[in-house]
Amino acid sequence: MIAKTPSPPYYAVIFTSLRTEVEEEYSITADRMVELAAGQPGFLGVESARSGTGITVSYWESLDAIRHWKANAEHLIAQKKGRERWYSAYKTRICLVERDYGVGL
């Protein structure tokens, strides 16, 4: 699904990852993080895909909203599990979206 975002500017957090073979709790935690993020002030939407390399892009109103999400207690626990169990490598990028366009939305 393509997230319905407002007119720019807004921010994108791009999380790119390579998984380990550990599956325990991963899907449940990933679903919970989307649910939890959606309830955070400033959350605008999320898009995710995985085929070897996983890419999740979440959209936010402000850098402050992103900081609050990063510091969420339940999210901190998931981040720790990710580093210890689920990801062999990952990269997070935070970007300012200055323009967007598309068709069929």
C-alpha atoms as an extended CHARMM CRD file, in Angstrom:
* protein
*
       105  EXT
         1         1  MET       CA              0.0000000000        0.0000000000        0.0000000000  PROA      1               0.0000000000
         2         2  ILE       CA              1.2000000000        3.5230000000       -0.7950000000  PROA      2               0.0000000000
         3         3  ALA       CA              0.9190000000        5.9360000000        2.1340000000  PROA      3               0.0000000000
         4         4  LYS       CA             -1.2930000000        8.9820000000        1.6270000000  PROA      4               0.0000000000
         5         5  THR       CA              0.8910000000       11.8600000000        2.7260000000  PROA      5               0.0000000000
         6         6  PRO       CA              0.1230000000       15.5790000000        2.8800000000  PROA      6               0.0000000000
         7         7  SER       CA              1.7000000000       18.1810000000        0.6330000000  PROA      7               0.0000000000
         8         8  PRO       CA              5.3960000000       18.6030000000        1.4060000000  PROA      8               0.0000000000
         9         9  PRO       CA              7.4010000000       19.4030000000        3.3410000000  PROA      9               0.0000000000
        10        10  TYR       CA              7.3920000000       16.4190000000        5.6730000000  PROA      10              0.0000000000
        11        11  TYR       CA              9.9950000000       13.8610000000        6.7410000000  PROA      11              0.0000000000
        12        12  ALA       CA             10.7320000000       10.2820000000        5.7520000000  PROA      12              0.0000000000
        13        13  VAL       CA             12.5810000000        7.7630000000        7.9120000000  PROA      13              0.0000000000
        14        14  ILE       CA             14.0100000000        5.0580000000        5.6640000000  PROA      14              0.0000000000
        15        15  PHE       CA             14.9450000000        1.8490000000        7.4750000000  PROA      15              0.0000000000
        16        16  THR       CA             16.8510000000       -0.6180000000        5.2790000000  PROA      16              0.0000000000
        17        17  SER       CA             17.7500000000       -4.0000000000        6.7340000000  PROA      17              0.0000000000
        18        18  LEU       CA             19.1820000000       -7.4450000000        6.1830000000  PROA      18              0.0000000000
        19        19  ARG       CA             17.6150000000      -10.1410000000        8.3440000000  PROA      19              0.0000000000
        20        20  THR       CA             19.1650000000      -12.9850000000       10.2800000000  PROA      20              0.0000000000
        21        21  GLU       CA             17.4520000000      -16.3780000000       10.1940000000  PROA      21              0.0000000000
        22        22  VAL       CA             15.7980000000      -15.7490000000       13.5890000000  PROA      22              0.0000000000
        23        23  GLU       CA             12.0050000000      -15.5460000000       13.1680000000  PROA      23              0.0000000000
        24        24  GLU       CA             10.9070000000      -15.7320000000       16.8150000000  PROA      24              0.0000000000
        25        25  GLU       CA              8.6200000000      -12.7720000000       17.6280000000  PROA      25              0.0000000000
        26        26  TYR       CA              9.7240000000      -10.8320000000       14.5250000000  PROA      26              0.0000000000
        27        27  SER       CA              6.3930000000      -10.5960000000       12.6730000000  PROA      27              0.0000000000
        28        28  ILE       CA              4.4100000000       -9.8860000000       15.8350000000  PROA      28              0.0000000000
        29        29  THR       CA              6.8630000000       -7.1500000000       16.8490000000  PROA      29              0.0000000000
        30        30  ALA       CA              6.9830000000       -5.6320000000       13.3510000000  PROA      30              0.0000000000
        31        31  ASP       CA              3.1710000000       -5.4480000000       13.2260000000  PROA      31              0.0000000000
        32        32  ARG       CA              3.0830000000       -3.9660000000       16.7150000000  PROA      32              0.0000000000
        33        33  MET       CA              5.6170000000       -1.2740000000       15.7780000000  PROA      33              0.0000000000
        34        34  VAL       CA              3.4440000000       -0.1630000000       12.8330000000  PROA      34              0.0000000000
        35        35  GLU       CA              0.3950000000       -0.0860000000       15.1170000000  PROA      35              0.0000000000
        36        36  LEU       CA              2.2960000000        1.8200000000       17.8000000000  PROA      36              0.0000000000
        37        37  ALA       CA              3.8300000000        4.3060000000       15.3330000000  PROA      37              0.0000000000
        38        38  ALA       CA              0.3940000000        5.0130000000       13.8470000000  PROA      38              0.0000000000
        39        39  GLY       CA             -0.7280000000        6.2150000000       17.2740000000  PROA      39              0.0000000000
        40        40  GLN       CA              2.1840000000        8.6240000000       17.6980000000  PROA      40              0.0000000000
        41        41  PRO       CA              1.6710000000       12.3750000000       17.2490000000  PROA      41              0.0000000000
        42        42  GLY       CA              3.0410000000       13.4820000000       13.8930000000  PROA      42              0.0000000000
        43        43  PHE       CA              2.8230000000       10.0710000000       12.1910000000  PROA      43              0.0000000000
        44        44  LEU       CA              1.7070000000       10.3490000000        8.5560000000  PROA      44              0.0000000000
        45        45  GLY       CA              2.0130000000        6.8400000000        7.1250000000  PROA      45              0.0000000000
        46        46  VAL       CA              4.2320000000        3.8730000000        6.3760000000  PROA      46              0.0000000000
        47        47  GLU       CA              5.2840000000        1.7140000000        3.4310000000  PROA      47              0.0000000000
        48        48  SER       CA              7.2310000000       -1.5260000000        3.6560000000  PROA      48              0.0000000000
        49        49  ALA       CA              8.6620000000       -4.1910000000        1.3440000000  PROA      49              0.0000000000
        50        50  ARG       CA             10.9240000000       -7.1850000000        1.8080000000  PROA      50              0.0000000000
        51        51  SER       CA             12.5700000000       -9.3940000000       -0.7730000000  PROA      51              0.0000000000
        52        52  GLY       CA             16.0050000000      -10.1120000000        0.5710000000  PROA      52              0.0000000000
        53        53  THR       CA             16.6410000000       -6.5090000000        1.5620000000  PROA      53              0.0000000000
        54        54  GLY       CA             13.8830000000       -5.0070000000        3.7000000000  PROA      54              0.0000000000
        55        55  ILE       CA             12.8850000000       -1.3800000000        3.3230000000  PROA      55              0.0000000000
        56        56  THR       CA             10.3990000000        0.4060000000        5.5610000000  PROA      56              0.0000000000
        57        57  VAL       CA              9.6800000000        4.0860000000        5.0640000000  PROA      57              0.0000000000
        58        58  SER       CA              7.6950000000        5.9410000000        7.6960000000  PROA      58              0.0000000000
        59        59  TYR       CA              6.5020000000        9.5030000000        7.1860000000  PROA      59              0.0000000000
        60        60  TRP       CA              6.3980000000       12.1820000000        9.8710000000  PROA      60              0.0000000000
        61        61  GLU       CA              5.3260000000       15.7970000000       10.2760000000  PROA      61              0.0000000000
        62        62  SER       CA              8.5320000000       16.9170000000       12.0090000000  PROA      62              0.0000000000
        63        63  LEU       CA             11.9470000000       15.9620000000       13.3140000000  PROA      63              0.0000000000
        64        64  ASP       CA             10.5220000000       16.3360000000       16.8140000000  PROA      64              0.0000000000
        65        65  ALA       CA              7.8840000000       13.6790000000       16.0460000000  PROA      65              0.0000000000
        66        66  ILE       CA             10.6460000000       11.3550000000       14.8130000000  PROA      66              0.0000000000
        67        67  ARG       CA             12.6820000000       11.9240000000       18.0040000000  PROA      67              0.0000000000
        68        68  HSD       CA              9.6660000000       11.0760000000       20.1420000000  PROA      68              0.0000000000
        69        69  TRP       CA              9.0510000000        7.8860000000       18.1650000000  PROA      69              0.0000000000
        70        70  LYS       CA             12.6940000000        6.8210000000       18.4560000000  PROA      70              0.0000000000
        71        71  ALA       CA             12.5030000000        7.3230000000       22.2450000000  PROA      71              0.0000000000
        72        72  ASN       CA              9.2050000000        5.4180000000       22.7240000000  PROA      72              0.0000000000
        73        73  ALA       CA              9.8140000000        2.7860000000       25.4430000000  PROA      73              0.0000000000
        74        74  GLU       CA              8.2720000000       -0.1320000000       23.5380000000  PROA      74              0.0000000000
        75        75  HSD       CA             10.0960000000        0.9130000000       20.3630000000  PROA      75              0.0000000000
        76        76  LEU       CA             13.4080000000        1.0080000000       22.2930000000  PROA      76              0.0000000000
        77        77  ILE       CA             12.8750000000       -2.6260000000       23.3330000000  PROA      77              0.0000000000
        78        78  ALA       CA             12.1500000000       -3.6150000000       19.7130000000  PROA      78              0.0000000000
        79        79  GLN       CA             15.2750000000       -1.7480000000       18.5380000000  PROA      79              0.0000000000
        80        80  LYS       CA             17.4010000000       -3.6870000000       21.0300000000  PROA      80              0.0000000000
        81        81  LYS       CA             15.9090000000       -7.0230000000       19.9130000000  PROA      81              0.0000000000
        82        82  GLY       CA             16.5190000000       -6.0300000000       16.3050000000  PROA      82              0.0000000000
        83        83  ARG       CA             20.2030000000       -5.3570000000       16.9410000000  PROA      83              0.0000000000
        84        84  GLU       CA             20.6270000000       -8.5480000000       18.9800000000  PROA      84              0.0000000000
        85        85  ARG       CA             18.4390000000      -11.0400000000       17.0460000000  PROA      85              0.0000000000
        86        86  TRP       CA             16.7700000000      -10.0330000000       13.8140000000  PROA      86              0.0000000000
        87        87  TYR       CA             19.1570000000       -7.8840000000       11.7580000000  PROA      87              0.0000000000
        88        88  SER       CA             22.6010000000       -8.7440000000       10.4860000000  PROA      88              0.0000000000
        89        89  ALA       CA             22.8720000000       -5.1880000000        9.1400000000  PROA      89              0.0000000000
        90        90  TYR       CA             20.6920000000       -2.0930000000        8.9550000000  PROA      90              0.0000000000
        91        91  LYS       CA             20.7910000000        1.5840000000        8.0910000000  PROA      91              0.0000000000
        92        92  THR       CA             18.4000000000        4.3800000000        9.0620000000  PROA      92              0.0000000000
        93        93  ARG       CA             18.1700000000        7.5280000000        6.9740000000  PROA      93              0.0000000000
        94        94  ILE       CA             16.1130000000       10.6190000000        7.8010000000  PROA      94              0.0000000000
        95        95  CYS       CA             15.1490000000       12.8170000000        4.8670000000  PROA      95              0.0000000000
        96        96  LEU       CA             13.1780000000       15.9750000000        4.2350000000  PROA      96              0.0000000000
        97        97  VAL       CA             10.6210000000       15.4180000000        1.4880000000  PROA      97              0.0000000000
        98        98  GLU       CA             10.4760000000       18.6030000000       -0.5420000000  PROA      98              0.0000000000
        99        99  ARG       CA              8.4430000000       17.3270000000       -3.4850000000  PROA      99              0.0000000000
       100       100  ASP       CA              6.2290000000       14.3720000000       -4.2190000000  PROA      100             0.0000000000
       101       101  TYR       CA              4.0330000000       13.3960000000       -7.1380000000  PROA      101             0.0000000000
       102       102  GLY       CA              2.3190000000       10.3160000000       -8.4590000000  PROA      102             0.0000000000
       103       103  VAL       CA             -0.6270000000        8.8600000000      -10.3030000000  PROA      103             0.0000000000
       104       104  GLY       CA             -3.6150000000        6.8320000000       -9.2150000000  PROA      104             0.0000000000
       105       105  LEU       CA             -3.6420000000        7.9630000000       -5.6120000000  PROA      105             0.0000000000
